[in-house]
Amino acid sequence: MDRRSFLHSLAASGLTAAAGPLGAAPVGTRKYRAGVIGHTGHGNYGHGLDTVWNAFDFVDVAAVADPDDAGRAQAMEKNGAKRGYRDYREMLTKEKPDVVSIGPRWMDQRVEMVTAAAEAGAHIYLEKAFARDLAEADQIVGVVQKNKVKLQMAHQMRGSPFARGVKDLLERGDLGDVQEIRIRGKEDRRAGGEDLVVLGSHVCDLTRMFLGDPQWVFAHVTRNGAGISAGDVHQATEPIGPIAGNQIAAMFAFANGVHAYFGSKASGKTHPLRFGTYIYGSEGVVYLPNAIYPEGQPYILRSASWMPLEGKTWEKLPAKEDIPGMSMIRGEGRQIANALMALDLFEAIETGKKPFCSEIDGRWTTEMISGIYQSQKTGGPVRFPLRERRHPLETL
């Protein structure tokens, strides 16, 4: 279907492209050239960042860069890219993509990849986590802003219609005054330090989405019940920076005296639904599991007692329905979750607004993670932003 027919079909069905401000073209009326950066065996393509662009008719996947020949060929077959490159710098120079997805989960090449893309003028969809430490996070923020490109983090929960529905509910006051938020990591074999970086970044980001920027953090990081020491510091199963501890308990302070509590503890028994966010308000409780849309159904208990008493039961909460441009997305499963983030990135490109999980939001997750270790190191609360930009575990 050509672009004119596509837009005509949207109009006929009562749906429209994502509209920008007066004078800006609606998303979907401009063609984009996309590039994909991956590294098979070295972080791969993250969580579906090799196929995110295939969700849109108005995006042409021009090329894939991956130094692994077999992995590159497989990615090209999946996303229909016309050309492949061993070197992402060569791809950026020759193809000049409008947008690029940077997929490797490993972060040892993160700064270099983001820098090359930004200097080439390509807008970026970036796999989490954001950076290994705040010094690298500052570099990424600097190069993105210097080159005036847009960066969207792959914290897919931000784009979930379920999470956005919960945000609307809070803004309407349906839960009353927010009393506190409790968030937990996945608590699998990575419980503690690795869980905090890889999966805790999602729930930390969601907490900021609901409450704004934290003011300070007070944390306790232990290994088998004892406070961590220099001998406990080690590298994770993937290069995401130093980690320590198999139990973390942290309290973040936000405006108006509201607190959020993060926990991750190694144990013999866990459950996927513990990985999520509980929001306690004066009128009830909301539970939002950390799951990729279209999964992740949230629930509300409309009881000030926070107990299912007097006929009160947990009710399903609907997804936010009025998301502009959602009708453009094709695909299923994880591709929808990534495409919702990409859709907002395109809107940011067209309108000049910040993506809703920008480089600033990405750096904040690194700030919150670093603050936990800095608090353990100093034995007291630490205020944000941190003065020390090196990783706190480097000088434990």
C-alpha positions in Angstrom: 0.0 0.0 0.0 1.4 3.4 -0.9 1.4 6.3 1.5 -1.6 8.1 0.0 -3.7 4.9 0.1 -2.5 4.2 3.7 -3.6 7.6 5.0 -6.9 7.4 3.1 -7.7 4.1 4.7 -7.0 5.6 8.1 -9.3 8.5 7.4 -12.0 6.1 6.2 -11.8 4.1 9.4 -12.0 7.2 11.6 -8.3 6.9 12.6 -5.6 9.4 12.0 -1.8 9.6 12.0 -0.2 10.9 15.2 -0.7 14.6 14.9 2.0 17.2 15.7 1.6 20.9 16.4 0.5 23.3 13.8 2.9 23.3 10.9 4.5 19.9 11.7 3.7 16.9 9.5 1.8 14.1 11.1 3.8 11.0 11.9 3.4 8.6 9.0 3.5 11.2 6.2 7.3 11.2 5.9 9.5 8.2 4.8 12.4 7.3 7.1 15.6 5.3 6.4 16.5 3.1 9.3 19.7 1.3 10.3 20.2 -1.5 12.8 23.4 -2.0 15.0 23.9 -5.3 16.6 26.8 -7.5 17.7 26.0 -11.3 17.7 27.6 -13.0 20.7 28.3 -9.6 22.3 24.9 -8.4 23.4 23.2 -9.4 20.2 20.2 -7.1 19.3 18.8 -6.6 22.7 15.1 -7.3 23.1 13.8 -7.1 19.5 15.6 -4.0 18.4 16.5 -5.6 15.1 12.9 -5.7 14.0 11.4 -2.6 15.6 11.3 -0.6 12.3 9.3 -3.4 10.5 6.3 -2.3 12.5 5.8 0.8 10.2 4.9 1.1 6.6 6.7 4.5 6.4 10.1 3.1 7.5 12.6 1.4 5.1 15.3 -0.7 6.8 18.3 0.2 4.8 21.1 -1.8 6.5 22.3 -3.9 9.4 25.8 -3.6 11.0 27.1 -6.6 12.9 30.7 -7.9 12.8 29.5 -11.5 13.0 28.7 -12.7 9.5 26.2 -15.3 10.4 24.4 -13.1 12.9 24.3 -10.3 10.4 22.8 -12.4 7.7 20.2 -13.8 10.1 19.2 -10.2 11.2 18.9 -9.1 7.5 16.6 -12.0 6.8 14.4 -11.1 9.7 14.1 -7.4 9.0 14.5 -7.3 5.2 17.5 -5.0 5.3 19.0 -4.4 1.8 22.7 -4.2 2.8 24.9 -5.5 5.6 28.1 -4.1 7.1 30.7 -5.5 9.5 31.5 -2.0 10.8 28.6 0.2 12.1 30.7 3.4 11.4 30.9 2.4 7.8 27.1 1.8 7.7 26.4 5.2 9.2 28.7 7.0 6.8 27.5 5.3 3.6 23.8 4.8 4.4 23.1 8.0 6.3 20.0 6.6 8.2 17.5 9.0 9.7 17.0 6.6 12.7 19.1 3.8 14.1 18.4 1.1 16.7 21.4 0.3 18.9 20.7 -3.2 20.1 23.5 -4.8 22.1 22.7 -5.4 25.8 26.4 -5.3 26.6 27.5 -1.8 27.5 31.2 -1.9 26.7 30.6 -0.3 23.3 27.6 1.8 24.3 29.3 5.2 24.4 31.1 4.6 21.1 28.0 3.5 19.3 25.8 6.3 20.5 28.5 8.8 19.7 28.9 7.5 16.1 25.2 7.6 15.5 24.7 11.0 17.0 27.6 12.5 15.0 26.1 11.0 11.9 22.8 12.9 12.6 20.8 9.7 13.2 18.1 9.6 15.9 18.5 6.7 18.3 16.4 3.9 19.8 18.7 2.5 22.5 18.6 -0.8 24.4 18.7 -0.5 28.2 20.5 -0.2 30.5 21.7 3.3 29.8 25.3 3.3 30.9 27.8 1.5 33.2 28.3 4.6 35.4 27.4 8.3 35.5 30.6 9.4 33.8 29.5 7.4 30.7 25.9 8.6 31.1 27.1 12.2 31.1 29.0 11.5 27.9 26.0 10.1 26.2 23.8 13.0 27.3 26.4 15.4 26.1 26.9 13.9 22.6 23.1 13.5 22.0 22.4 17.1 22.9 25.4 18.6 21.1 24.4 16.9 17.9 20.7 17.8 18.4 19.4 14.3 17.8 16.6 12.5 19.7 17.2 9.4 21.8 14.6 7.0 23.1 15.4 4.4 25.7 13.9 0.9 25.3 12.2 1.0 28.6 9.1 -0.4 27.0 6.9 -0.1 30.1 6.9 3.7 29.5 5.0 3.1 26.3 2.7 0.4 27.5 -1.0 1.5 27.3 -1.4 -0.2 30.6 1.2 1.9 32.4 0.0 5.1 30.6 -3.5 4.2 31.8 -2.3 4.0 35.4 -0.5 7.4 35.0 -3.8 8.9 33.9 -5.6 7.3 36.8 -3.1 8.9 39.3 -3.4 12.3 37.6 -7.2 12.1 37.9 -6.8 11.4 41.6 -8.7 8.1 41.5 -6.3 6.5 44.0 -6.5 9.5 46.3 -3.2 10.9 47.6 -0.3 8.6 46.8 1.2 7.3 50.1 4.1 5.2 48.8 5.3 3.0 45.9 6.9 -0.4 46.3 8.9 -1.9 43.4 10.9 -5.2 43.1 13.2 -6.7 40.6 12.8 -10.1 39.0 14.8 -11.8 41.8 15.9 -14.7 39.6 19.5 -16.0 39.6 20.6 -12.4 39.1 18.9 -11.2 42.4 20.7 -8.3 44.0 23.2 -6.2 42.0 22.7 -7.6 38.5 18.9 -7.5 39.0 19.1 -3.9 39.9 20.9 -2.8 36.8 19.3 -5.1 34.2 15.7 -5.2 35.4 15.5 -2.7 38.2 16.1 0.0 35.7 12.6 -0.6 34.3 10.8 -0.1 37.7 13.0 2.8 38.7 12.1 4.5 35.5 8.4 3.8 36.0 8.6 5.3 39.5 10.0 8.5 38.1 7.2 8.5 35.5 4.7 8.4 38.3 6.4 10.6 40.9 9.0 12.8 39.2 12.6 13.1 40.1 13.8 11.6 43.4 15.5 13.9 45.9 17.7 11.4 47.8 18.1 7.6 48.5 19.0 5.6 51.6 20.0 2.0 50.9 21.3 -1.2 52.4 23.2 -3.6 50.1 24.3 -7.0 51.6 25.6 -10.4 50.6 24.1 -13.2 52.6 23.1 -10.7 55.3 26.5 -9.0 55.7 27.3 -5.5 54.3 29.2 -5.6 51.1 33.0 -5.0 51.0 35.6 -4.6 48.2 35.9 -8.4 48.0 32.2 -8.7 47.0 32.6 -6.5 43.9 32.6 -8.4 40.7 31.4 -8.3 37.0 28.0 -9.5 36.1 27.3 -12.3 33.6 27.4 -9.6 30.9 29.6 -6.4 30.9 27.2 -3.9 32.5 29.6 -2.5 35.0 30.6 -3.7 38.5 27.9 -5.1 40.8 27.8 -6.4 44.4 25.3 -7.9 46.8 22.5 -10.5 46.6 20.1 -8.4 48.6 19.2 -4.7 48.1 16.8 -2.6 50.0 16.5 1.1 49.1 14.2 4.0 50.0 13.9 6.9 47.6 12.4 10.3 48.7 10.2 12.3 46.3 8.3 15.6 46.6 5.6 16.0 49.2 7.1 13.4 51.5 6.3 10.4 49.2 8.7 7.5 49.3 9.4 4.6 47.0 11.0 1.4 48.1 13.1 -0.9 45.9 13.9 -4.5 46.8 15.7 -7.5 45.3 16.7 -10.5 47.3 18.1 -13.9 46.4 15.9 -16.7 47.8 14.8 -20.3 47.0 11.4 -19.2 45.7 10.4 -16.4 43.4 7.5 -15.6 41.0 7.4 -13.5 37.8 4.5 -11.4 39.2 6.6 -10.1 42.0 8.5 -8.1 39.4 6.4 -5.0 39.3 5.1 -1.9 40.9 2.6 -1.4 43.8 1.2 2.1 44.2 -0.5 2.7 47.6 -3.0 5.6 47.8 -5.4 6.9 50.4 -8.2 5.4 48.4 -6.7 2.0 47.4 -3.9 0.1 45.7 -2.8 -0.4 42.1 -0.6 -3.3 41.0 1.3 -3.0 37.7 3.3 -6.1 36.7 6.4 -5.3 34.8 5.5 -7.2 31.6 5.9 -6.4 27.9 2.6 -5.1 26.3 0.2 -6.5 25.3 0.8 -8.4 28.6 1.0 -6.6 31.9 -2.6 -6.2 32.9 -2.8 -3.9 36.0 -5.2 -4.3 38.8 -6.8 -1.9 41.4 -8.2 -2.6 44.8 -10.5 0.3 45.7 -10.2 0.0 49.4 -8.6 2.5 51.8 -7.7 -0.5 54.1 -5.6 -1.9 51.3 -7.3 -5.2 52.0 -10.1 -7.1 50.1 -12.7 -6.4 52.7 -16.4 -5.5 52.7 -17.0 -6.8 49.2 -14.0 -5.0 47.7 -12.0 -7.1 45.2 -9.1 -6.6 42.8 -10.4 -5.2 39.5 -8.7 -5.2 36.1 -7.7 -1.7 34.9 -8.1 -0.9 31.2 -5.4 0.2 28.9 -5.2 3.8 27.7 -7.1 3.8 24.4 -6.5 7.2 22.9 -2.9 6.8 21.8 -2.4 8.8 18.6 -0.9 6.7 15.7 -1.3 3.3 17.4 -3.3 2.1 14.4 -0.2 2.4 12.3 1.6 -0.3 14.1 1.7 -3.8 12.7 3.1 -6.9 14.3 2.5 -8.7 17.6 4.0 -9.4 21.0 7.2 -7.6 21.8 7.3 -5.8 18.5 4.2 -3.8 19.6 5.9 -2.7 22.8 9.0 -1.5 20.9 6.9 0.1 18.2 5.1 2.2 20.7 8.4 3.6 21.9 9.5 4.1 18.3 6.2 5.9 17.5 6.9 8.4 20.2 10.4 8.8 18.9 9.0 9.7 15.5 6.7 12.2 17.0 9.6 13.8 18.9 11.5 14.1 15.6 8.6 15.7 13.9 7.6 18.1 16.7 10.8 18.8 18.5 9.5 17.5 21.9 11.5 15.2 24.1 10.9 11.5 23.7 9.1 10.2 26.8 12.1 8.2 27.8 14.9 10.5 26.6 18.6 10.6 27.4 17.8 12.5 30.5 15.4 9.8 31.7 18.0 7.2 30.8 20.7 9.0 32.9 18.3 9.2 35.8 18.1 5.3 36.0 21.9 5.2 36.2 21.7 8.0 38.9 19.3 6.0 41.0 21.3 2.8 40.7 24.6 4.6 41.5 22.9 6.3 44.4 22.0 3.0 46.0 25.7 1.9 46.1 26.8 5.3 47.1 24.5 5.3 50.1 25.7 1.8 51.2 29.3 3.1 50.8 28.7 6.2 53.0 26.3 4.6 55.4 23.6 7.3 55.0 21.3 9.0 52.6 22.8 10.7 49.6 21.2 13.5 47.6 20.7 13.7 43.8 22.4 14.5 41.6 25.5 12.7 42.8 28.7 14.6 42.9 30.8 11.6 42.3 30.3 10.4 38.7 32.6 7.4 38.9 31.0 4.1 39.8 30.8 3.9 43.6 32.0 0.3 43.7 35.3 1.3 42.1 36.3 3.0 45.3 34.5 0.8 47.9 
